[in-house]
Amino acid sequence: MPLRHEFAGQLSSATNWPPRPQHVSQCPTRLSPLALWHLLSLDAPTVAALWTLFIARCSGLTLPWIAPAAMFLAVWIIYAADRLLDARTLDTSQQHPELEARHQFHHHHRARFRTAIVLSAAALAALLHYLDISALHLYILLAALLVAWMLLIHAHPQPSGTTRRLPKELAVGLFFPAAVFIPTLTHTTPPSSLHLLGWNVTWLRPTLLPAALFFACVCTLNCLFLYIWEHPAATLHPLHDTAHSTTRWATAHLKHIALFVLVLSAAAAALCLPYQAFTAGLPALACALSAASLLLLNTFRYRISTLHLRAAADLALLTPILLLPFTR
């Protein structure tokens, strides 16, 4: 549903799914801290920095402050730039129902965001000089792949009725966990006898794989829930949905998928926690708590405005805060 008012006036609430009469809440004169956290694109960087520290602590590592700081800046630049690119179509007279409050906010303050992006890029460049060289090489490779993906996404910002947009959920599920796990991966000792197709695999850590998979699933769930909350008509008329076929299939079975991830991650945590691998089970437990939080938000989504619902979805990924005291 398109936003039909200026940002300073009124923000639309989520359309019911299934549709039923619902009161559209007014945006308060002063935005809440949760809303500002989301509108300023601080939500994803906070999640990335927290999980970077958490995964390292669960692996017995103490990362220098530069690693999470660089992670925060890099993710903020990517998300702010992505929202500015999405919002550039607001300069035209066409209707853009896929644009949300965050796009309106970035478009309204685009000059300030551009300045902040330039300053953040300069700060990030200074921090990269002190990063581990192996981590920097992996980040450069990941950044190149991400830039290529974003070019594909923004090359056709307005898909036609016969065109299915690329699955953004899959991209987040791949790139976000990869970036988060790189510092821990490069600071741990590789297995000496691990080979793949005849090559000595020094970048693979089998002990980190379960946590990475669970975190990737939770990140993907986050995007999928946001998609159905912001595009309720897509679930009612799937044949007219311009999403990728994988997205349409996943949203049609989203509750079952979320329950499966919840049960599987909780079971993995339960198997690890009673034994010596206590800290190894904490990432799975954090993912289980995040999946449960997303399901809970989905249940009460009609009582929460669209703006706060989206912010709360990222807030649900901050469960490591509860478990950090148990890491060593």
GITA-V418756 format. One line per field, one symbol per residue. phi: phi as a letter, one per 20 degrees, with the letter a starting at -180 (. if undefined). psi: psi as a letter, one per 20 degrees, with the letter a starting at -180 (. if undefined). A space follows every 50 residues. Layout:
phi: ???
psi: ???
//
This chain:
phi: .ffdcfffebdfefffcffbgbfefeffgdffgfffgffemeffffffff ffffffffenddfffffffffgffffffffffffffeffffeefecfeed gffgffffdffffffffffffffffffffdfgffffffffffffffffff fffefcfdfefdddfffffffffefffgffeggffeddfffedecclndf eeeecgfefgffffffffffggfffffffecffffecffefeffffffff ffcffffffffffffffffffeffdfegffeffffffffffffffffffd ffecfgffffffffffeefggfdgfeec
psi: pqpjrqhifppqrppqoqpqpppoqqpqgpqqhgghhghjkigghggggg hggggghhjjqoqqhhghghgggghggggghghhghihiiirjrqniipa hhggghghkhghggghgghhhggghhhhhjqphhhhghhgghhghggggh hhgihmhnqrhippqqnhhhgghggghghhigghgijqpqphkpqokiqo oiipohhigghggghgghgggghgghghhimhhhhhmhhjpjrqhhghgg hhkgghgghggggghhggghhhhiahlghhigghghhghgghgghghhhk hiipqgghgghhhhhijkhhhhihiiq.
//
